[in-house]
Amino acid sequence: MTETRNNAQEIAALYETILARKQADPADSYSAQLLADLPRAARKLGEEASETMVAALSGTDEALAAESGDLLYHLLVVLVARGVTLDQLTDVLAARAGTSGLAEKAARDA
């Protein structure tokens, strides 16, 4: 459980760093550039999702980990740009915990 907690802390720290970049000059910060341009940030998220998929299917474990890091970073940027908090995200995950993925999907589709 300690490893999971540390991982969660790393993700929360990255989220907070991205949140702070909202105040940064886009000329000095890639995150600030993306935060100022939601369509660009969303396109980059899609690009990273595709690259992660390719790495999952044909890349090394290291490539998958690297692409997953890029994907997670860009997801957090989009969440910050839209004003979605980590608490909102974890509330959704907590509500789904203990529920079969198939049952949860069926409930959404109904």
N, C-alpha and C positions, 0 to 999 in steps of 0.2 A: 504493500500500500504506500510505503514511503516513496518509491519510484514514481508512482502515479501522481502523488501529491506534488513532487518536484516538477514533473512534466506539466501539470496544471499550472503551477506557479510560473513556469517559463512561458507558457501561452498567455497567461494573464499579464506578465511583464511585457511581452511583445505587444499585446493589445494596448496597454498603457502608453508604450512608446509611440505607437501609431497615433493614438488619441492626442498625444502632446504635439505631434507633427501637424495637426490641424492649424496650429498657430505659427508654424514655420514658413519661411519664404520658399515658395516653390522653386525658385532659382537655386536653392541650396539643398533641397530635400526631394528625393524621388517619391517618398510617401506623400509629401505635401502636394506634389504634382498630381498624383493619382486621386487624392482626397478632393482636389479642386475640380476633378473631371470624372464624375461617376460613370459615364459611358465608357471612357477609356479604362477605368478600373475594372468595370464589369467584363469588358473584352479581354483584359489581361487575365482575369480570373478564369474565363473560359479557355484561354490559351494554355494556362497552366494545368487546368483539368485535363485537357487533351494530352499534354506532355506527360502527365502523371499516368494516364491510361496506357500510353505507349510504353512507358518505363515498366509498368506493372506486367505488361504482356511480353515484352521482349528485352527489357533492360536488366541490369544487375541490381542487386539489393541496394547498393550504394546509390545508383541512379534513381531508384524508386524513392529512397529516403530523401535525396536532394530535391527531386521534383515535388515530393509531398511537402517539404518545407516551403518551397515556393508557392504551392497551392494554398497552404495554410496561411502564409503571410498575406497573399492577395485576398483570401476570404476575409481575413480580419480587416483589411483595408476597406473592403466593400461594406462590411458591417459598421465600421466607424463612420464611413461616408454617409450611410443611411441612418445613423443614430441608433443602431441596434446594439444593445449592451451584451456583455458576456452573461450577465444574470438572465436576460431574456432567453439567450441560447441554451443555457444550462437548465432553465425551467422547462423548456421543451424536451430536452433530453431526459430530465428527471421524470417528467410525466410519461415518457415512453418506457422507462426502465421497468423491467419485469413483464413487459408485454411482448408477446410474440411479434416479430417483424411482419409476418403475414397477417396477423390479426390487426395490427396497427395500420397497415396499408389498406386492408379491407374497410376499416372504419373511416379512413380518409376518402376512399373511393365511393362510399355509400351516400 
